[in-house]
Amino acid sequence: MWYSIISSILLAQTVNAWLPQDRDLDAFNQTLRFEKLGKRFEPSLPNGVTKIRGVNFGGWLICEPWMMSREWSKMGCDASDVSEFDCMRNRYAGANRAAGNQAFEEHWRTWINPETVQSVHDVGLNTIRIPIGYWSYTDIVDTASEPFADGNLMLPYLDAVVQKATDLGMYVIIDLHGAPGGQQQDVFTGQNPNPAGFFNDYNFGRATRWLTWMTNRIHSNPAYASVGMIEVLNEPVSRHDGGNRYPAPGEDPGLVQTYYPAALRAVRDAEAGVADDRKLHVQFMSSKWDAGDARTSAAVAGDGRTAFDDHNYIGFALSSTGDQHSLMHSACTDSRLAGGEDFLITGEWSMTSGAAWSDADFFRRFFNAQQQLYEKPGMGGWVYWTWKTELDDPRWTYSYATYLNYVPKDAAGLENNVYQDVCAGFT
């Protein structure tokens, strides 16, 4: 079996920014949770959880039309508009811009809200990861060529969501998911660049300005009190991408040698007056992402408050995506650990596969096996992609998976998963 509890003493040997257990966040205290629900906590389980167990709020502050087609249409965007950039440019140019702002603001208000955070908490999760684009900081947007909706309009809704997370004692990760110029040939960046256009000094500079701005926002706004981590870049072009994408122009060695140390410096400079035990963990993609190892930068390697982000979509990695034995074998025999990456989280994963999602027994076991994989000793936990979609598919949609009872509906159920032998016959 895998052990889900990591001693805070062991973690403190390698990192000294704050961790969820350092502040006794309520969502990590199972006894307190059950008392609030009027239940008696099961004595066979420990009182506290230090593993991160969470969900992404995908599709919210950066739309991804593939998983929200009805919402996309409701916003006035066409199926041919593959990204936010394209929708605003094609549907809301010129005099129509105000209408575009209104459409996107309505989406930001309703897709995710404080009630959503409550629902996430109530199914036993303790962490949310919030993907966000650089246009949230309007000062760095080139309005002549980057027609995003006005990002400042999303900020009151972001504030309300993180305030609710703080009220509930949930840990929050802010993720720079869409960088200037686009760090990947993919619409998750909010645009559809070909090739990825992030990797130059101009866009590196804009991204570090965003990090400075967001870090200041986190430390100056009490609503952000449970934000403990900021990710400097999500999923840059990697060696496992097809179509000879890697390296994108300027990426090698610019990403690791120039941007990563500058990003770390931007956060730390903004925290110059912040006590060490209040500082953020600065997160980089794990070396397993295969877009360079952030720790080859001496500045990154020498900072004791770094964290690393592993993404693992088993169904995309296998040739036989519908073969249940292969899927379980991968989950049961893999290791996501990477040398030197002391605070490592699997920040995106799902149950996506070619297996029919109606097979409840299989997906219960597949979820359980992956949970154990991402909670092995040395791992910090996991954040599922994603909480909400319009796909009616539990493989991508955690909320729907709870509705179908494919995944546990409370913290005790998630904790019990750790002790189940679901890998017999698959190792």
C-alpha positions in Angstrom: 0.0 0.0 0.0 1.0 3.6 -0.4 1.3 6.0 2.5 -0.5 9.3 2.2 0.8 11.1 5.2 4.2 12.9 4.9 5.7 14.3 8.1 5.9 18.1 8.0 9.3 17.6 9.7 10.6 15.8 6.7 9.2 18.4 4.3 10.7 21.2 6.4 14.2 19.8 5.7 13.9 20.7 2.1 11.6 23.7 1.8 10.8 26.6 4.1 8.0 28.5 2.4 4.7 27.7 4.0 2.9 24.4 3.5 -0.8 23.7 4.1 -0.1 21.9 7.4 2.0 24.9 8.6 -1.1 27.1 8.8 -3.4 24.3 9.9 -5.7 24.9 7.0 -9.2 23.6 7.8 -9.5 21.6 4.6 -6.5 19.5 5.6 -8.0 18.7 9.0 -10.3 15.8 8.6 -11.5 15.8 12.2 -12.6 19.4 11.9 -14.3 18.7 8.6 -16.4 15.9 10.0 -17.4 18.0 13.0 -18.7 20.7 10.7 -20.7 18.1 8.9 -22.1 16.7 12.1 -20.3 13.4 11.7 -18.1 11.5 14.0 -14.6 11.0 12.5 -13.6 7.4 12.0 -11.0 6.7 14.6 -9.0 4.3 12.3 -7.9 7.3 10.1 -5.4 10.0 11.0 -6.5 13.4 12.1 -4.7 15.3 9.4 -3.8 15.1 5.7 -0.8 16.7 4.2 -1.2 15.4 0.7 -2.6 17.8 -1.8 -5.9 16.5 -3.2 -7.5 18.9 -5.6 -9.0 19.9 -8.8 -8.3 22.4 -11.6 -10.7 25.2 -12.4 -10.2 24.6 -16.1 -12.2 26.6 -18.7 -12.8 29.4 -16.3 -10.3 32.3 -16.7 -9.0 30.7 -19.9 -11.7 29.1 -22.0 -11.1 25.8 -23.8 -13.9 25.4 -26.3 -13.4 21.6 -26.7 -14.8 21.0 -23.2 -17.5 23.7 -23.1 -19.1 24.0 -26.5 -22.5 25.1 -25.3 -21.0 27.8 -23.1 -18.8 28.9 -26.0 -21.8 29.3 -28.2 -23.7 31.1 -25.5 -20.8 33.6 -25.3 -21.3 34.4 -29.0 -18.2 32.5 -30.1 -18.3 30.3 -33.2 -17.0 26.7 -33.4 -14.4 28.1 -35.8 -13.1 30.4 -33.1 -10.7 28.0 -31.5 -9.5 30.3 -28.7 -10.4 33.4 -26.8 -8.1 35.5 -29.0 -10.0 34.3 -32.1 -13.4 34.8 -30.7 -12.7 38.4 -29.7 -11.0 39.2 -33.0 -13.6 37.5 -35.2 -16.9 38.3 -33.3 -16.2 41.4 -31.2 -13.9 43.7 -33.1 -14.2 47.4 -33.2 -17.5 48.8 -31.9 -18.6 45.3 -30.8 -15.8 45.1 -28.2 -18.0 46.1 -25.3 -20.4 43.3 -26.1 -17.4 40.9 -26.1 -16.3 42.1 -22.7 -19.8 41.6 -21.4 -20.0 38.1 -22.7 -16.7 37.1 -21.2 -17.4 38.8 -17.9 -20.7 36.8 -17.6 -18.7 33.6 -18.2 -16.2 34.6 -15.5 -19.0 35.3 -13.1 -20.9 32.0 -13.6 -18.6 29.2 -14.8 -16.9 29.0 -11.4 -17.9 30.9 -8.3 -17.7 30.7 -4.5 -20.5 28.1 -4.5 -18.3 25.9 -6.7 -15.5 26.2 -4.2 -17.9 25.0 -1.5 -18.8 22.0 -3.6 -15.2 21.1 -4.2 -14.6 21.3 -0.4 -17.7 19.2 0.3 -16.5 16.2 -1.7 -13.3 16.0 0.4 -10.8 18.0 -1.7 -8.4 20.5 -0.1 -6.8 22.3 -3.0 -7.7 24.2 -6.1 -5.4 25.2 -9.0 -6.5 28.2 -11.0 -5.2 28.5 -14.6 -5.1 32.2 -15.7 -3.7 34.2 -18.6 -1.3 37.1 -18.7 -4.1 39.4 -20.0 -5.5 39.5 -16.5 -2.9 42.2 -16.0 -4.0 44.7 -18.6 -0.9 46.9 -18.4 1.2 44.3 -20.3 -1.3 43.6 -23.1 -0.5 44.9 -26.6 -4.1 46.0 -27.3 -3.3 46.7 -31.0 -2.5 43.1 -31.7 -3.9 41.1 -28.8 -7.7 41.4 -28.7 -8.4 39.6 -25.5 -11.4 40.7 -23.5 -10.4 43.2 -20.8 -8.7 41.0 -18.2 -9.3 43.4 -15.3 -12.9 42.5 -15.5 -12.2 38.9 -14.3 -10.4 40.0 -11.1 -13.4 40.6 -8.8 -14.6 37.0 -9.6 -11.1 35.6 -9.0 -11.0 37.6 -5.7 -14.3 36.1 -4.6 -13.2 32.5 -5.4 -9.9 32.7 -3.5 -11.7 34.4 -0.6 -14.0 31.5 -0.4 -11.1 29.1 -0.5 -9.4 31.0 2.3 -12.6 30.9 4.3 -12.7 27.1 4.0 -9.0 26.7 4.6 -8.2 25.3 1.1 -4.8 25.6 -0.5 -4.7 27.6 -3.8 -2.2 27.4 -6.7 -2.2 30.2 -9.2 -0.9 29.0 -12.5 0.3 31.2 -15.4 -1.5 29.0 -18.0 -1.4 31.4 -20.9 1.8 33.3 -21.4 2.5 36.3 -23.8 2.9 34.9 -27.3 1.8 31.5 -26.3 4.2 28.9 -24.8 2.6 26.0 -26.7 0.8 25.5 -30.0 -2.4 24.9 -28.2 -5.5 26.9 -27.4 -5.2 26.3 -23.7 -2.9 29.3 -23.9 -5.9 31.5 -24.8 -4.6 31.8 -28.4 -3.5 29.5 -31.2 0.1 30.3 -32.0 2.0 28.5 -34.7 4.8 28.3 -33.7 4.7 29.1 -30.0 5.8 32.7 -29.7 6.6 33.1 -26.0 10.4 32.4 -26.1 11.9 35.8 -26.6 13.1 38.6 -24.3 10.1 40.8 -24.9 7.6 38.1 -23.8 9.8 36.9 -21.0 9.8 40.4 -19.7 6.0 40.7 -19.9 5.6 37.3 -18.1 7.9 38.4 -15.3 6.0 41.6 -14.9 2.9 39.5 -14.6 4.5 37.4 -11.9 5.6 40.6 -10.0 2.0 41.9 -10.2 0.4 38.7 -9.1 2.8 38.1 -6.3 2.1 41.6 -5.0 -1.6 41.0 -5.3 -1.3 37.8 -3.3 0.6 39.3 -0.5 -1.4 42.5 -0.2 -5.0 41.2 -0.5 -6.2 39.2 2.5 -8.5 37.2 0.3 -5.4 35.4 -1.1 -4.2 34.3 2.3 -4.4 30.6 1.4 -2.6 31.0 -2.0 0.7 29.2 -1.3 2.1 28.6 -4.7 2.5 30.4 -8.0 3.4 28.5 -11.2 5.6 30.4 -13.6 4.6 28.6 -16.8 2.3 25.8 -17.7 3.2 23.1 -20.3 5.8 24.8 -22.6 6.5 23.0 -25.9 8.2 19.7 -25.0 10.1 16.9 -26.7 7.1 14.7 -26.5 5.1 17.0 -28.7 4.5 15.9 -32.3 5.1 17.8 -35.5 8.7 18.8 -34.7 7.4 21.5 -32.4 10.4 21.3 -30.0 12.2 23.4 -29.6 10.0 26.4 -30.4 12.0 29.4 -31.6 14.1 30.7 -28.8 13.1 28.0 -26.3 16.4 26.2 -26.0 18.2 27.4 -24.0 16.1 30.6 -23.4 13.4 28.9 -21.2 15.8 27.4 -18.7 18.7 29.8 -18.8 16.8 33.1 -19.1 13.1 32.9 -18.3 13.1 30.5 -15.3 15.7 32.4 -13.2 14.1 35.7 -14.2 10.7 34.4 -13.1 12.0 33.2 -9.8 13.7 36.6 -9.2 10.5 38.5 -10.1 8.6 36.6 -7.3 11.4 36.8 -4.8 12.0 40.5 -5.4 8.3 41.2 -4.9 8.6 39.3 -1.6 11.6 41.3 -0.3 9.7 42.4 2.8 7.8 39.1 3.3 8.8 36.8 6.1 10.3 33.5 4.9 7.4 31.4 6.4 4.9 33.5 4.4 6.7 33.3 1.0 5.2 31.4 -1.9 6.5 28.2 -3.4 7.5 29.1 -6.9 6.6 26.2 -9.2 8.2 25.0 -12.4 7.3 22.1 -14.7 8.9 18.9 -13.7 11.9 17.6 -15.7 9.5 14.7 -16.6 7.7 17.2 -18.8 10.8 17.1 -21.0 11.1 20.7 -21.8 14.4 21.2 -19.9 15.2 20.9 -16.2 14.6 24.1 -14.3 17.2 23.0 -11.7 20.0 23.3 -14.2 19.6 27.0 -13.4 21.8 27.7 -10.3 19.3 30.2 -9.0 16.4 27.7 -9.1 18.5 24.9 -7.7 19.6 27.1 -4.8 16.2 28.3 -3.8 14.7 26.2 -1.0 11.1 27.3 -1.8 10.6 25.8 -5.2 8.0 23.3 -6.3 7.5 21.2 -9.4 4.6 20.3 -11.5 4.2 16.9 -13.1 1.4 16.3 -15.7 0.5 12.7 -16.5 -2.3 11.7 -18.9 -2.0 7.9 -19.1 -4.6 7.6 -21.8 -2.5 9.8 -24.1 0.7 7.9 -23.5 -0.4 4.4 -24.4 -0.9 3.0 -27.9 -3.8 0.9 -26.7 -5.8 3.5 -24.9 -8.8 1.3 -24.4 -6.9 -1.7 -23.0 -7.9 -1.7 -19.3 -5.0 -3.9 -18.3 -2.4 -1.6 -19.9 -4.0 1.4 -18.2 -4.0 -0.2 -14.8 -0.4 -1.5 -15.3 0.8 2.0 -16.1 -0.9 3.4 -13.0 0.4 0.6 -10.8 4.0 0.4 -11.9 4.9 4.0 -12.9 6.8 6.5 -10.7 6.5 10.2 -11.2 9.4 11.1 -8.9 12.3 13.2 -10.4 15.6 13.6 -8.7 16.1 16.8 -6.8 12.4 17.9 -7.1 11.5 17.9 -3.4 8.0 19.4 -3.6 6.5 17.6 -6.6 2.8 17.5 -7.4 1.0 15.9 -10.3 -0.9 19.1 -11.2 -2.8 17.7 -14.1 -4.2 14.2 -14.7 -7.4 12.5 -15.6 -9.0 9.2 -16.3 -9.2 9.9 -20.1 -8.8 6.7 -22.1 -10.4 4.7 -24.8 -12.2 2.6 -22.2 -16.0 3.1 -22.1 -16.8 5.5 -19.3 -19.9 3.5 -18.4 -17.6 0.8 -16.8 -18.0 2.0 -13.2 -15.9 -0.8 -11.6 -12.9 -0.1 -13.9 -12.9 3.6 -13.4 -13.2 3.3 -9.6 -10.0 1.1 -9.7 -8.3 3.3 -12.3 -8.9 6.4 -10.2 -7.7 4.7 -7.1 -4.6 3.4 -8.7 -3.7 6.8 -10.0 -4.4 8.5 -6.6 -2.0 6.0 -5.0 0.6 6.7 -7.7 0.5 10.5 -7.1 0.6 10.0 -3.3 3.6 7.7 -3.2 6.3 8.7 -0.6 8.1 11.7 -2.1 5.1 13.0 -4.0 3.1 16.0 -2.7 -0.2 14.9 -4.0 -2.4 15.7 -7.1 -4.8 18.1 -8.8 -7.3 16.6 -11.2 -8.2 18.0 -14.6 -10.8 19.3 -14.3 -13.8 20.1 -12.0 -16.3 21.2 -14.6 -16.9 20.5 -18.3 -19.9 20.1 -20.6 -18.7 16.7 -21.9 -20.9 14.6 -19.7 -17.8 12.4 -19.3 -16.4 11.5 -15.8 -13.0 10.7 -17.3 -12.5 14.5 -17.6 -15.0 15.9 -15.1 -14.4 15.3 -11.4 -17.8 16.7 -10.4 -19.6 14.2 -12.7 -17.4 11.4 -11.4 -18.5 12.1 -7.9 -22.1 12.2 -9.0 -21.7 8.7 -10.5 -19.8 7.5 -7.4 -16.7 6.7 -9.5 -14.6 8.7 -7.0 -15.1 9.2 -3.2 -17.5 11.9 -2.1 -15.7 12.9 1.1 -12.2 13.2 2.7 -12.5 9.9 4.5 -13.3 8.1 1.3 -10.2 9.6 -0.4 -8.1 8.6 2.6 -9.5 5.0 2.6 -8.5 4.7 -1.1 -4.9 4.8 0.0 -5.2 1.5 1.8 -7.0 -0.4 -1.0 -5.1 -3.1 -2.9 -6.3 -2.3 -6.4 -3.0 -3.2 -8.2 -3.1 -7.0 -7.6 -2.5 -8.6 -11.0 -1.3 -5.4 -12.7 2.3 -5.1 -11.5 
